[in-house]
Amino acid sequence: MLAVFTRAQVATDLPTSAVSGAELSSDTFRLLSGVPSADGATRLVYAVRNTAGSPCLILIIGESRQTTISCVPEPEISRSGMSAYLQDATDYYAVLWQTDGTLSAYGGLVTALTAVG
């Protein structure tokens, strides 16, 4: 999982728009996945380290570019890895970055619930 930080950063590892909300080390961004979503936008998953050195998982979805950042100090990473979940008005998406480096993801369209009674 953390071996991704040993490879050299390339231009495609850098987000095309600013990611805010945490103190992140820009030279540690690594693109893990870029997946087209149902609305034609892109779901992006990045690994990065924060300025304290902890690995973070960043998830960006939809045309709104909603973003969530999950950072965990290395000694506290669970055996299953790190996860992030994000939902906007039309889309939801969840990722699990497993300790073996595998990235699992699922998502879909948000459906409205109607009150009964």
Helices and strands as residue ranges (DSSP letters): G 2-6, G 11-13, G 26-28, E 30-36, E 42-49, E 55-61, E 66-71, G 74-76, E 82-87, E 91-97, E 103-109
